[in-house]
Amino acid sequence: MINTLCNIFFNILLMIFAPLLMVGVIKKVKAFFARRKGPSVLQVIYDIRRLFLKGEIISSFVRMNYTSAFALGSLIAAGLFVPQITGEAVLNNFSMDFLIFVYLFGLSRFFSAVNALQMASSFEGMGSSRELVFSITGELTLMMCLVSLAFFGSSCDFAGIFGAFRVPSIDNLSVGVLACVILFVIMLLEGCRVPIDDPTTHLELTMIHEVMILDNSGVSLAYFIYSGMLKIYLFSSIIGSIILSEFAHLSCFIYGGLFLLLLFLISVIIGIIESVQARLRMVHVQQYILFAAGLAVILLISVIFVRI
């Protein structure tokens, strides 16, 4: 009972603060490459707090002002199924939990699109259209990747999927590396990061996700910004569970330390990519996503041959 409570406490605590700190590290790395001191890693926490304390301006066209809370709530619910710092999920041993994870991500995107469309803004309608078009390939790629891992691990839940990587082998290494690359590409798509989208841009014609939240302010804006950060953290947790599966037998403190170190390294890698890579032109974004889809097809075929 005590172990279960500790698992819930540490996972939820990390789910709250880790996304903010990861984005803080990303900004620090980008400042380093720009030869600037940059903001503190904790500045993101102050920015979110400032938005929570601000008032909110609501458009007269809005009929449902809770879409931002529903979008964030869907992601938090999805995070309960993902193993995190303790090596276990808050809600573990759920059959087909990886499918629930994907559906909750889709539900969050649905509420984001509804929020943009109900603003009756042509710019936000354009952004939601782009978001949904790109997400068709992204969600299919994510589903194909997770189904391939489920088939490889002969399991229908995250715990069994990651347990299949605990035994070192060439097959485990090749499948794990390919899956991590696919998940990393999808993470950049879902988290609205370079080279797919730029969270710092202010030109509506080149925005994807950012243009969808132009008319939001205060608490609603904080919810949407935090949702993007949370997506990065959840995908990083899945990647970390694959990479650190061989260390699952170690103590919770050692595994937790390795998990935090991996989150830091992923943040640094994202910061480096955003420092040396320009944002793709809109016509090339779909090609980038199709690249990940092609890798997912290769992963599925490889897993089928390995299991046969």
C-alpha positions in Angstrom: 0.0 0.0 0.0 2.8 2.4 0.9 4.7 1.6 -2.3 1.6 2.2 -4.4 1.0 5.6 -2.7 4.7 6.6 -3.3 4.4 5.5 -6.9 1.3 7.7 -7.4 2.9 10.7 -5.5 6.2 10.7 -7.3 4.7 10.1 -10.8 2.1 12.9 -10.4 4.7 15.3 -8.9 7.1 14.7 -11.8 4.2 15.1 -14.3 3.5 18.5 -12.9 7.0 20.0 -12.8 9.1 17.9 -15.2 7.5 19.4 -18.4 8.2 22.9 -17.2 11.8 22.2 -16.3 12.4 20.4 -19.7 11.2 23.4 -21.6 13.4 25.6 -19.3 16.4 23.4 -20.3 15.5 23.7 -24.0 15.5 27.5 -23.8 18.8 27.5 -21.9 20.4 25.3 -24.5 19.1 27.6 -27.3 20.4 30.6 -25.5 23.8 29.0 -25.1 24.1 28.4 -28.9 23.0 32.0 -29.5 25.8 33.1 -27.1 23.4 34.6 -24.6 22.9 34.1 -20.9 19.2 33.3 -21.4 16.5 33.0 -18.9 16.6 30.8 -15.8 15.5 27.2 -16.1 12.8 28.1 -13.6 11.5 31.1 -15.7 8.9 28.8 -17.4 7.3 28.1 -14.0 7.1 31.9 -13.3 5.5 32.5 -16.8 2.8 29.9 -16.2 2.1 31.2 -12.7 1.8 34.7 -14.2 -0.8 33.5 -16.7 -2.8 31.8 -13.9 -2.9 35.2 -12.1 -4.1 37.1 -15.1 -7.6 37.8 -16.1 -9.2 36.2 -19.1 -10.7 37.8 -22.2 -13.4 35.6 -23.7 -14.7 36.1 -27.2 -18.4 36.7 -27.6 -18.6 33.7 -30.0 -17.4 31.2 -27.4 -20.1 28.9 -26.2 -18.0 26.4 -24.3 -15.1 28.0 -22.3 -13.8 24.7 -20.8 -12.2 23.2 -23.9 -8.7 24.2 -22.7 -9.3 22.4 -19.4 -10.7 19.3 -21.2 -7.6 19.3 -23.6 -5.2 19.4 -20.6 -7.3 16.9 -18.6 -7.2 14.4 -21.5 -3.4 14.5 -21.5 -3.1 14.2 -17.7 -5.4 11.1 -18.0 -3.1 9.7 -20.7 -0.1 10.3 -18.5 -1.6 8.0 -15.8 -1.0 5.0 -18.1 2.6 5.8 -18.9 5.5 4.4 -16.7 7.5 7.2 -15.3 10.2 7.8 -12.7 9.3 4.8 -10.6 9.3 2.4 -13.6 5.5 1.9 -13.1 2.4 3.8 -14.2 -0.1 5.2 -11.8 -2.7 3.1 -13.6 -0.8 -0.1 -14.5 -1.9 -3.6 -15.7 -4.6 -2.2 -17.9 -5.1 -4.3 -21.0 -4.7 -2.2 -24.2 -3.6 0.8 -22.2 -1.4 2.0 -25.1 -4.6 2.3 -27.2 -6.2 4.3 -24.5 -3.1 6.5 -24.5 -3.5 7.3 -28.2 -7.2 7.9 -28.0 -6.8 10.3 -25.1 -4.2 12.2 -27.2 -6.7 12.4 -30.0 -9.4 13.6 -27.6 -7.0 16.4 -26.4 -6.5 17.5 -30.0 -10.2 17.4 -30.6 -10.8 19.9 -27.8 -8.0 22.1 -29.0 -9.5 22.2 -32.5 -13.0 22.9 -31.1 -11.5 25.8 -29.0 -9.9 27.3 -32.2 -13.0 26.9 -34.3 -15.4 28.4 -31.9 -13.4 31.7 -31.9 -14.8 32.4 -35.4 -11.3 33.5 -36.5 -10.1 32.7 -40.0 -6.5 32.4 -38.8 -7.4 29.9 -36.0 -9.5 28.0 -38.4 -6.5 27.7 -40.7 -4.3 26.6 -37.8 -6.8 23.9 -36.7 -7.1 22.7 -40.3 -3.3 22.3 -40.5 -3.2 20.6 -37.1 -5.8 18.0 -38.0 -4.3 17.3 -41.5 -0.8 16.7 -40.1 -2.2 14.7 -37.1 -3.8 12.1 -39.4 -0.4 10.8 -40.4 1.1 11.4 -37.0 -1.6 9.5 -35.1 -1.4 6.6 -37.6 2.4 6.5 -37.3 2.1 6.5 -33.5 -0.5 3.8 -33.5 1.6 1.6 -35.9 4.7 2.1 -33.7 2.9 1.1 -30.5 1.1 -1.9 -32.1 4.5 -3.1 -33.5 6.0 -2.8 -30.0 3.0 -4.7 -28.5 3.4 -7.5 -31.1 7.1 -7.6 -30.4 6.6 -7.8 -26.6 3.6 -10.2 -27.0 1.7 -8.0 -24.6 -1.3 -5.6 -24.7 -0.1 -3.2 -22.0 2.8 -0.8 -21.5 4.4 -2.9 -18.7 4.6 -6.0 -20.9 5.8 -4.0 -23.9 8.7 -2.5 -22.0 9.4 -5.7 -20.2 10.3 -7.3 -23.5 13.4 -5.0 -23.8 14.9 -6.1 -20.4 16.9 -8.9 -22.0 19.8 -7.5 -24.1 19.9 -8.8 -27.7 20.4 -7.6 -31.2 16.7 -7.8 -32.0 15.8 -5.8 -28.9 18.5 -3.2 -29.7 17.4 -2.7 -33.3 13.7 -2.6 -32.5 14.3 -0.3 -29.6 16.4 2.2 -31.5 14.0 2.4 -34.4 11.0 2.8 -32.1 12.8 5.6 -30.2 13.6 7.5 -33.4 9.9 7.3 -34.5 8.6 8.4 -31.1 11.1 11.3 -31.0 9.9 12.5 -34.4 6.2 12.2 -33.3 7.2 14.1 -30.1 8.4 17.0 -32.1 5.1 17.0 -34.0 2.9 16.7 -30.9 5.0 19.2 -28.9 4.9 21.7 -31.7 8.7 22.0 -31.8 11.2 22.8 -34.6 11.5 21.7 -37.4 7.7 21.1 -37.7 6.5 24.2 -35.8 8.1 27.0 -33.9 6.6 28.0 -30.5 8.3 31.4 -30.6 7.0 32.5 -34.0 4.4 35.3 -34.3 3.7 35.1 -38.1 0.2 33.6 -38.4 0.7 32.4 -41.9 3.5 30.0 -40.8 2.0 28.9 -37.5 0.3 25.5 -36.9 -0.4 25.1 -33.2 0.4 28.6 -32.0 -2.2 30.2 -34.3 -4.9 28.0 -32.7 -4.4 29.7 -29.3 -4.0 33.3 -30.5 -7.3 34.4 -28.9 -6.8 32.6 -25.6 -5.5 34.4 -22.5 -5.0 33.9 -18.8 -5.8 30.4 -17.5 -6.9 29.0 -20.8 -3.6 30.1 -22.5 -1.7 28.5 -19.6 -3.6 25.3 -20.0 -2.7 25.1 -23.7 0.9 26.0 -23.2 1.3 23.5 -20.5 -0.4 20.8 -22.7 2.3 21.2 -25.3 5.0 20.8 -22.6 3.2 17.8 -21.1 3.2 16.0 -24.5 7.0 16.3 -24.7 7.3 14.9 -21.2 5.0 11.9 -21.9 6.8 10.9 -25.1 10.1 11.3 -23.3 8.8 9.0 -20.6 7.9 6.3 -23.2 11.4 6.6 -24.8 13.0 6.5 -21.4 11.0 3.3 -20.5 12.4 1.6 -23.6 16.0 2.7 -23.1 16.1 2.1 -19.3 14.2 -1.2 -19.4 17.4 -3.1 -18.8 17.9 -1.2 -15.5 14.4 -1.9 -14.2 15.9 -4.4 -11.6 17.9 -1.6 -9.9 16.7 0.3 -6.9 14.1 3.0 -7.3 16.6 5.7 -6.5 19.1 4.6 -9.1 16.4 4.1 -11.8 14.8 7.4 -10.9 18.2 9.2 -11.2 18.8 7.6 -14.6 15.3 8.6 -15.7 15.8 12.2 -14.7 19.2 12.2 -16.5 17.5 10.9 -19.7 14.9 13.6 -19.5 17.7 16.2 -19.3 19.5 14.7 -22.3 16.3 14.6 -24.4 15.8 18.3 -23.5 19.3 19.1 -24.5 18.9 17.3 -27.8 15.7 19.2 -28.6 17.5 22.4 -27.8 20.4 21.6 -30.1 18.0 20.7 -32.9 16.1 24.0 -32.6 19.5 25.8 -32.5 21.0 24.3 -35.7 17.8 23.4 -37.7 15.5 25.9 -39.3 11.7 25.4 -39.3 10.6 23.5 -42.4 8.4 25.1 -45.1 4.8 24.1 -44.7 4.9 22.0 -47.9 7.7 19.9 -46.4 6.1 19.2 -43.1 4.0 16.3 -44.4 7.1 14.8 -46.0 8.8 14.9 -42.6 5.9 13.1 -41.0 5.8 10.6 -43.8 9.4 9.8 -43.1 8.4 8.7 -39.6 5.5 6.8 -41.1 7.9 5.0 -43.4 10.1 4.1 -40.4 7.0 2.8 -38.6 6.2 0.5 -41.6 9.8 -0.8 -41.5 9.5 -1.4 -37.7 6.2 -3.3 -38.2 7.7 -5.5 -41.0 10.9 -6.1 -38.9 8.9 -7.1 -35.9 6.8 -9.5 -37.9 9.9 -11.2 -39.4 11.5 -11.4 -35.9 8.4 -13.0 -34.4 7.8 -15.4 -37.3 
